[in-house]
Amino acid sequence: MPRFHCSVPLSVGASLALPAGAARHVQVLRMQPGDALTLFDGAGGEYAATVERMGRSDVSVTVGAHLAVEREAPRAVHLAVGMPANERMDWLVEKATELGVASIQPLATAHGVLRLAGERAEKKRAHWEAIAVAACEQCGRNRVPAIHPVQPFATWLETRREPAVRLVLSLAEGTRGIAAIAPGDQGATVLSGPEGGLSAAEEQQAIARGFAPVTLGARVLRAETAALAALVALAGL
């Protein structure tokens, strides 16, 4: 059954016009009055719904029963990532959402290729948020992970408010494995660098702030692969 995120609060028995994005998808699918769909607003669970009216550019639905269905990962994992360039960040956001990430913090780091600020940074954040929404619609999640505004690494490190388990992916010799250093189901934040990795200074600053250096193994992974591998290792999937 088609699933759509609704950016307005939902309630049983309500009749409402779908937001433009969801309405456009319903029209593309050539749905008709009486057809069933599933809606979620990000507040938890999902709603059965029925198409009530199809207009030229708008779609009205009737909201039915609420189903208290959750498909979140057993452990809340937050990713703070030095942004990889081009479509790789898009891919990271999509796949991390499917894998159950709790939030994503894009970071501007010393070795990062992608440089964003001001209006361009906000447009990118909105773009990544739309990717996360679409991934939730596809994979069955009913809670959209937060995509935070882009921040410089130093600013984020000074102001962050993450869970007690804080890890930084490191290639340093003698670093312990991620599974050994972060057992259990306590929420965790993973800091991962861009294509060139975190600088030595950035890694040391993170360690000084309580981030434990961890490794994913002997192979050197691409930036987007490393963040996802850490997510899988911690999320308890």
N, C-alpha and C positions, 0 to 999 in steps of 0.2 A: 504494500500500500504506500502511496506517495507520502513523504514526510516533509513538513515545512516549518522553519523557524518563524515565529510571529513576534515582532518587536514590541507589541502592545500586550499588557496583561490579559490573560485568558480566564474565563470563569464559565462554569457549567450553565448552559441555557442561553448564553449570550449570542446575539446576532451582530456580526461585525464585518466591515470591509477589510480584506487582507491588505497588509502593507504592499507597496508597489512591487518589490522583488518577488514575494511569494505569489502575488496575483499574476505576474508575468510568467512564472513557472507553471502555474495552473493552466494558463492559456496555451502555453507551448505544448503541454501534454494533452490539449484538446479535451479537458474534463468538462462534464456537463452537469446541470442541476440534478441533484440526487446522488452524485458520485461521492464516495467516502474518501477521506484523507485523514492524516494525523498531524496535529499541531503541537508545538512546544514553545514555551516562552522563556526558557532558561531558569525559571524559578523552581523547577523540580517536577518530575513526572511528565506525562503527555496527555493530550486530549483527543478523543475521537471527534470528528467533525464531518459535516456534510455540506457540499456546495449548494448554496441557496439560489444564487443568481449570477449569471455571467454577463457582464457589460462589455462595451468595446475596449475599455482600458481598466476596468475594475471588476473585482470578484467579491461577492458576499458569501459568508458561510454561517452556519449554525453550529455552535460549539456543544458537543455532547459530553459524555462521561469522562471524568478524570481518572487516569490510570497511574498509580504510584509506582512507576517503573523507573529504575535507575540502572545505568550501565557504566558507572564510573569505575576507575581503577581502584583496587584495594588500598593503594597508598597514594597520597597526594604528592606529586612530584612537580616542582616548579623549575623551568629551564631559564637560565640567563645566558644568552648566547651572543658572542661577537658575530655580527651579521655576515653570513656568506653572501657573495655577490650574485647578481642576476636572478635567475629563476630558482636558485638553490634555496633561498630563504622561503620562497613560496612553497616549495616542496617540503621543507622542514616543518613549516606551520601546518600544512595539510596532514602529513603523516604523524606528527606529534599529537595532533588533535584526535586522529583515529586511535592512537595508542593510549589516550587517556590523560594527557598532560593537564595539570591544573591551571598553569599560567605560563606565559612566555614573555620574557623581558629582553627586547632587542637592545644590544649595547654597541656603542661606537668605541672601538678599541684601537690600540696603537698600530697593529698590523692589518686592520680591516681595510678591505678595498672599497666597500660601500660606505659612502659618506652622506648622511642625511641630517637636515636641520630645518626648523621652521615649518612652513606650510608643506614642503615636500615630504618631511618626516611624518606629518599628520596624515597626508594622503596615503603614504605607504602603510601606516598603521591601520587605517580604515580598510585598505585593500587586504591586508593580512587578516583582519577581523572577518571580512566577507569570506575569505578562504576557510577560516575556522568554522563559520556558520554552515557553509556548504558541506564541509567534512562531517559535521554533526548530523546534518540531514541525511547524509549517505550512510554513516556507520551506526546510527541509532542512539547516539548520546543525546541526553536532554538538558545538559548543562554546557554552555559554550565557555571554553577557557578564556580567561582574560588575556588580551594582547595589550601590554602596557606601552605607553609612549616611549620612543627611542630616547635613551639617556647616554651621556658619556660615561665610560667605565668608572672613573673616579667619583663622579656625582652619585651614581647608583651605589657604589660601595660605601659611601659615607652615610647614605640615607636609607638603605635597604632595611626591610622588616621581614626577614624570612624565618622559616622554621629552624629549630635548633640544629638539625642535621644539615651541615653545609659542606659541599664537596666541590673541588675544582679538578677538572680533568688535566692530568699532567703526564709528560713524557720523561720526567726526571727519573734517574736510575734509583732503584730501591723503593719506588712508590708501591703501596699496597693495592690489592685488587678491590674494586668497588663493592663487590658482594661481601667481602670479609669485613670491611670497615663500616658498612651501613646496613646491618641486619635489622629485622623487625619491620613494623608497618608505620613508624613515625614519619610524618611529613618531611620532605627533603627538598633542598635547592641544589641544583647542579649548575656550576659555572663552566662554560665551554667556550673556547676561543674560535676565531674566524679561520680562514684558509691558512694563514701564517701562524696560527696559534696565538695565545696570549704572550705578551712580552715577558721577559724574566722579571722585570719590575712589577708588572701587573700581577703575575702569579705570586710573587712574594708579598705584595700588598694584600691579596686575598687571604693568603695563609696567616698573615698577621691579624686579620679580621676574623679568624676562626674557621676558615675553610680548610678542610683536610684534603691534601693531594691524593688522588686515586688514579688507577690505571684501568684500562679496558682490555689489556693483554699486550702481546708482543707486536701486533701489527699496528701500523700507523694508519688511522682511518681518516677519511675526508671529514671536514668540519661538520657537515650536516649529518653524516653517518654516525659520528661519535656522539653527538647530542642524543640521537634516537636510540643508539645502543645503550647509553646510560639510562635513558628513560625506561627501556624494556627491562634492564637489569634490576631497577629499583621498584617499578610499579606493581610487581607481583602479578603479571598478566598470565 
